[in-house]
Amino acid sequence: MAVVYRVKHQTLGTRHALKILTVGSAQIRTRMIREGRVQARVRHPHLVAVTDVLDLDGSPGLLMELAHGPALDEWLARYRPTLDEAVRVFRGIVLGVGYAHAQGLVHRDLKPANVLLHLDAGQVVPKVTDFGLAKLTESGDENRTRSGVTMGTPAYMPPEQIRNAAAVDRRADIYSLGCILYEMVTGEQAYRNDDMLALFNDIASGAHVPASERVEGLPEAILRTLSRTMAIDRESRPADCVDVLALLDGEDVPPSGDGLAAPRPPRTTSPTTLEVGEAGGLAVLALTPDLLTPAPAPGRAGTLLPTHEPTVDPTPAPPAMTVAFETPVSPSRTDSAPPARSRGPWLWVGLGLGGLAALAAGTLVVVGVLASLASVGDPTTGAVPDPVPEPASDPEPSVDPEPSVDPEPSVDPEPVVPEPVVAEPAVGPSPAGPRSPPPRPPPVPQPESVVEPSAPSPAPGRFTATGGVVVLRGPSGSFRADEPVPPGTYDYDIRFDDMSEGSGTVTVAPGQVLRFRCDSAFGRCALD
């Protein structure tokens, strides 16, 4: 139905996510604009914010906060979190959903694919997104779902939502939260069946494998939270997200019952994020290609699972628009492939420069062409590769892998004494017969090559950074704070809490320790 791009504001230089509708249905267009209005009402650290609704050649587009990182389902497909990591991420999800409930919203499509893991100032912050099926609990024009219609993702829908999506309340989201927690702690979906009718029957009867049978030794608080949130009867579930957090803390909470009071906004003093340096954070970094992976922090780690390659359906691209598109955020999760970026004039400029250099020097200069291609990037994904390193000022001469060696001149064991030279007539053969060839000179002994010992490598430097994330990039590679850095000149990139960026150039001397002090307000870093 839609494709999401990472875009850059042409004036401010800030980056955002732009969700563009690719379906021409008037009903879907109305629902997407409604989604923008719904999400614009809520602002919370664990919710993806919508900042504007745009019209792009007749197609609605939602301008959203850019969550820099993978979706929860991608993370779970690649990494098996520890119980502590799973609970921390789950708490953050519950906080975001509970705040939306307090604002009168019911999501109706909670699932791991609609939770993004956002990298922010050394933390991994779970953020709930995609309120396309959200329902407003108060009456009004927003609530237009027809009775008897099934809407949502079947594996995470409660029984009452299968029967009638218009009649659900916030306890449907609480059921979906239980399914998400089940998947995070067991590594498997609670309900999974290729036969849709059989799947609905399993959900209606609660026929799933208990978490205690999949994983031994789960704490009683986790098992009770799963049992209460995934109850078939919604009146047996917790009344709101405040009670869900209380169950996680081991408290006993009453069932919601027949009537529901106003939801309370949840609060917690327990951690709701992951550290970037721990195992779960490293797995998030590994799924974020344009960031580097730091050294892991000590402590208990989760399990790294085999990689599953995403697939993209090659369907028509959205209409042209006047925005500068960058990398699609999640091409594997949309039904439309992003439009291929044209290499434009830069490719021809690179080829032209290469041709001129070839005419001047008599050889083809490939570096200029490669540099122009590298600056364009992959036309399919929009990813820009690292620049081609320039050759050193004094390159080593090329050496054939197997150089030819002249054989040593042959030496006769007994040197031949030359005969006296006799003058020969100008015409006719010599009466004395053919002359002997002149003797070869004795070989001149070649001095043995002397191999000088190589100079020791210079001691690496390093750097620290406070107030922002600094990455050095140069011919020797890319380096983060507190990593050994070979001496040389590097370009550095800066990332701050609010996603603003800066850059610069710095030289690292042997054994030098640089200290960056970064200020997000100005988007710059200063060296002590």
N, C-alpha and C positions, 0 to 999 in steps of 0.2 A: 504493500500500500504506500510506502514512503521510503525514501533513502535519506541517510543522515551524512552530512559533510562537515568536515572541519574547515572553517572559514576564518579569514583575517580581516579585521576592520581596516579599510584603506586609510583612514585618517588617524585613528587612535593606535593602530598596530596591535590591538588586543585580539585574542582568538576566542571563537565561539563555536557552538554546534548549530547547524542549520538543518532542520528536518523539513524536507520538501515532499509534498504529496505527488504521487505518480499515477493516481487513479482518477478518472474523470467523473466519477459518480457524484452527483450533487449532494446526496446524503452523506457520503464520506467526507466531502469538503466541509459540510456544515459541522460534522463531528470533530474534524481536526481543528477548526477555528474554535470550537467549544473547548477542546483540550487545552488550547493556549490560554483561554480565559480562566479555565479552572486552575491550571498550574501557576498562573500569574498571581493568584490569590494567596498562595502559600510560599513562605520563605523560611527555610530551616536548613541547618548544616547537613542534614541527612536526606535532603530532597533536592533534586535537580531543578534549578530555577528557570522559568521562561521569562524573557525580558521584552519580547516583542513578537507581533504577528505581522508578517510581510506578505505582499502580493507580488509574485514573480511570474510575469507573463500569464496571469490568470490562474496560477497554481499557488495555493496558500503555503506559507512556510513559517515554521516556528523557530525563532532565534532563541537559543537556550545557552545556559552555562555549559562550558566545555568540561566534561568529566574526563580527566586525563588518566585512562587506565581501562582494563578489560571489564566485561560484565561478569557477574558472579558465576554464571553457568560455564563460562570459558575458564575461569579460575578453578572451579571444581573439576572440570574435565582434565586439567593438567596437574592439579595438586590436591592432595588429600590433607586438609588442615587438621591440626591437633584439636582436641576438645576445647582447650582454652581459646585458640584462635577462632574456632567456629562460634563460640558463645559471645566473644567480643564483637565480631561482625554482626551477629544476630541482634545483639542489643542495639547497635546503631540503626539497623533496619526497623526495629520496633519503635524506636524514638521517632523516626521520620514518619512512619505510618500513623502512630498515635497523634502526632501533631496535625496531620491531615484530617484525621477523624475529629479532632477538636475544632477544626475549621469547617466541619459539615461535609466532608468528602469521604466517599467510599471508593477505593481504587478498583476493585472487582477483577483485576488481572495481575495480582502479585505472583511473581515467579522469579527464579534466579536470573533469567534473561532481562528482567526489568529492574535489576539492582546493579549499579555501576560502582566499581572500586576506584575511587578518585585519589590520585597521588597529590598530596598537599603538604609541603614543608616537612618532609620526612615521615609523614603519616599516610596510611591507607584508610580513607574515609568511605564507608558504604553510603551510597546515595540512591534513593528510590526514584524512578523515572517512569515515563510513559503512562500518563493518566488519560489515555484515549478512551477507556471504557468507564471512567470515573462517574460516579452518581452523586448528585447533591441530595442530601437528606431532607432539606426543606423543599417545599413545593415551588414550582416556577417553571419557566420555559426550558430550563436546562435539563430537566428530567424527562426524557422523551423515549425511553426504552419501552417497547410494547410488551404487554403481558404475554407470558408463555414463550418468550424468546430466550434461547440459551446463548450466553455471551461469555467469553473468557477462554482460558487454556484448560482443557479437560483434566489433566493430571493434577492440577492445583485448585480445582473448583469444589466447593462443598456440595452436598446433595441438593440443598434448596436452590442453589444457583443453576444447577442442571435443569431443574424443573421450571424455574421462572427467575430470570436475571433481574426483572424489575422489582421483585419483592424482597431482595436481600438487604441486609443492614451491615454494620461494621463487623459483625461476627463472622461474615463471609471472609473478610480480610484476615481475621484472627485464625480461621481454619487454614488459609493459604500460608500464613506465617508458620503454622505448625508443620506443613508439608515442606517448607524451605528448611526449617531446623532439622527435620528428619533427614533430608538429603545431605545436609552439611555434616551431620555427625555419623551417618552410616555410609555415605558415598553412593547411595542408590535412591531412586525415586520410590516413594511409598506406593504409588499406583502407576503401573505401566503395562499397557496391553495394546497391541496393534489393532485389535478388534474394538471399535469405538463402543459398540453396544455392551460388550463384555466389560470394558473399562468403566462405563457408567454403572453397571450392576455391581462391580467391585466397590466403587465409591459409595453407592447407596447402602451397601451392607457392611462397609468398613472392613472388607476382606483384604488386608495387607499384612506383610510379615512384620511382627513387632520389632522395634528397634533393638530390644534386649537380645533377640535371637540373631541379629546381624552383627552386633558388637557386644562383646562381653565387658562387664564392669562399668557400664554407664551409670553415672550418679543417679540417685533416686529423684533428685530435683529435675533432671533432664527428662526422665521417663514420665514423671507426672505432668510436666509441661506439654510433652507430646500427646499424652493421653487426653488431657483436658482441651487443648486447642484443636485437636483433630477429631473431636467427638462428633458422631453423626447427628445427634440432636443439638441444634444450636443453643438451646436453653441451658445445656450442660457446659457450654464453653465459658471462658472468662468474659466479663462484661466489657472490658476495654483493655488497651495496651498497658495501662498501669498494673492491672492484675496479671498480665503475662509476665512482666518483669518481676513481680512479686513471686510468681511460681518459680522462675529461674533462681531466685534467691532462697528457695526452700520454704517459702511461706505458704500457708493454707488459705485459699481464697474461695468464697462461695460461688456457686454457678450464677449465671446472669439471670436466669428465670424468665418469666414471661414479659415483664416490662423492662425497658432500658432507660436509665437516667442519662443525663447529658454526659458525654465522654470527658474524662479528665486528661489534660496534657501530661504525658509521662515525663518523668525526670529520673536520673540515676547518677550516682557517683562512681559507678564501675566503669572501666575502660570500654570504649565503643569503637576503637580504631586499632590498627596494627602498626607496628614500627616497620619502617622500610628495610632496616637492616636484619630483621629476623626472617625465618624461613618463609613464612607466608607472604611477607612483603617482597622478598626476593622473587617469589613466583609471580607476583603482580608485575614487577619490573621486567621479568623475562617475557611477559605477554605485552609489554609496552615497548615496541621496537626502537623508538627514538630516544630511549633513556638507557643509561649504563647500569650495570649490576654491581653494587658495592660488595665488600666482603661480608659474609654472614655473621650475625651476632651469635655468641655462644648460647646454648640452651636447647631445649627439646624442639625438634623439627618435625614437620609433617612429612608426608610421603609424596615424592615426585612421580607422577603417572606418565604413561606414554603419551606422546603428542598426537592429537587428532587434527588432521588438516581440515580447515574449513572449505566449504564449497560455495560457489557463486553461481546463481542462475543468470545466464546471459539474456536478459530481457531488455526492451528498449529503454534508453536513458530519458531523464526528464527534459522538458523544454529548455532552450537556451535562456540565460539570465545574465544580469550585469553584476555578478559577484565574483570575486577572485577565489576559486575553489582550490583547496589543498587536498590532503589525504582524506578519503572517506573513513569515518570513524569505525564503522563495523560493516564492511561490505558483505560478510558472510551471513548477516542477520537481516538483510533486506531482500525484497523481491525484484529489485531493479539494479542493474549494474551502473556504476557512475560513468558519466561521459568521459571518454579518453581526452586528455589534454593534448592539444596540438603542440608540437615542438616549436612551431612558429619561426620567426626570423632568426632566433639564436642558433638553430642548427645550421642555417645557411651561412650565418656569420662565421661560425666555427669552421665549416668546410671551406669557405672562402679564404680565411686566414691560413688554413693548412695548405691550400693550393698555392697561394702566393709564396709561402715559405719554401714550398717544394721547388718552385721555379727559381727562386734565388739561390738555394743551396744545392739543387740537383738531387735532393733526396726528399722523401715524403715525411713531413713532420706529423706524427700521429698524436702527439700530446695535445695539440690544440683542439683536434677533433674530439678526443676523449674528454677533454675538459668541458667542451660545449655540451656533449651528451650528458655528462655527469651533472651539469647545472640544470638540465631539463628534468631529469628524474624519470622514473618509470611511468609511462603514459597510462598504464592500467590502474595502478594503485595510487599514483601521485607521490610516492615516497621518493625523496631526494637522497641519493647515495652520498657517501663521503667524497670530497673532492679528490681528484687524482693528484698525488704528491708530485711537486716539481722535481726535476732531476737535480742532483747536486751540481755545484758550480764547476767542479773538477771531476767529471766522471771517470771511472776506471775504464781503460780500453777493453773492447770486447775480445774475448779469447775463445778460439774454437775449442770444442770439447775434446777433439783429438788432433792437435796440431801435427803437421807433417815435419819430420826431422830428416835433414840431409844425412845420408850415411857417411861414416868416417872414410877418408881416402885410404885406398889400399896401399900397403907398404911392402915392397919386395924385401925378402930376408937378406939378400946381398945386393947392394946398390950396383947398378950397371955403370961402368966407366964409359962416358961418351967417346965416340970415335972422332978423329979430327974431321973438320968440315972440309969437304972437297967441292970445289966449284963445279957446277954442272953446266952443260951447254944449254942455250936458250931454247933449242928445238930438239926433240927426239928424246928417247929414253936414256936414262943414265946407264953407262956401261957397268957400273958397280952394282946395279940392281936397286931395288927400293930402299929408301933410307929408314933407319930405325927411328921411332918417335922419340922426342926428347924426354928425358927422365922427369918423373913427377917430383915436386919438392917434398921434403919430409914434412909430416904433419906438425903443426904448431900446437903444443899442449895448451888446453884451455884452463884458465883458473877456475877452481871450484867456487860455486856461488855461496855467498855468506848470508845466512838467514839471521836477520836481526830480531831480537825478542820484541814481541808486540807490547806497546805501551799499555799500562793498566787502564781499564775503563774508568771514566770519571764517576765520582760518587753521585748517586741520584739526589735530587732535591725532593721537596714535598710542600704541600700548602694546606692551610686550614681555612674554613669559611664560617662566618657567623651571620645570621640574618637572611640567608638565602642559600640556594644550592648552586655551586659553581662547578663547571666541568671544563677542563683544559683539553683542547684538541690540536694536534700537530702531526708532523710526519712520523713521530714515534708512537702514535696512537692517541687514545682518549683516557683521561685520568680524572678521578674524583679526589675529594679531600682526604688527606692522610695516606694516600697511595704514593709509592716511590715514583718520582717523575724524572726521566732522563733530562739532562741539561739541554736547553734549546729555547726557541721562541714559540709560543703557543697562542692561539686564539681561545678566549674563554667565553662561555655562555652562562647566563645567570637566570635562575628561575625563583620566583618569589611566591608568597602565599596566595596572592591574588592573580597568579598566572601571568603577570607582566614580566617582560624579559629584557635583558640588557646584554651587552657584549663588549669585548675589548681585546687587547693584545698584551701579553706579559712575557718576560724573559726569565727563565729559571737557570740560575748558576749552579755549578756542582756543590752539593751539600747545603744549598740554600733552603730556608724555610720561609715561605711567603704566608702572610696572614691577610685574608680578605675580610673587610667589614662592609656588609651590604645593607643598603637602605632601600626597602621596597617602594617608599614614597617617590623616590627619584629614579628608581630603576637602574641604579648604578652600584658598583662596589669600589671601595677605596682600599689601598694597600697600606698596612702599618709600616 
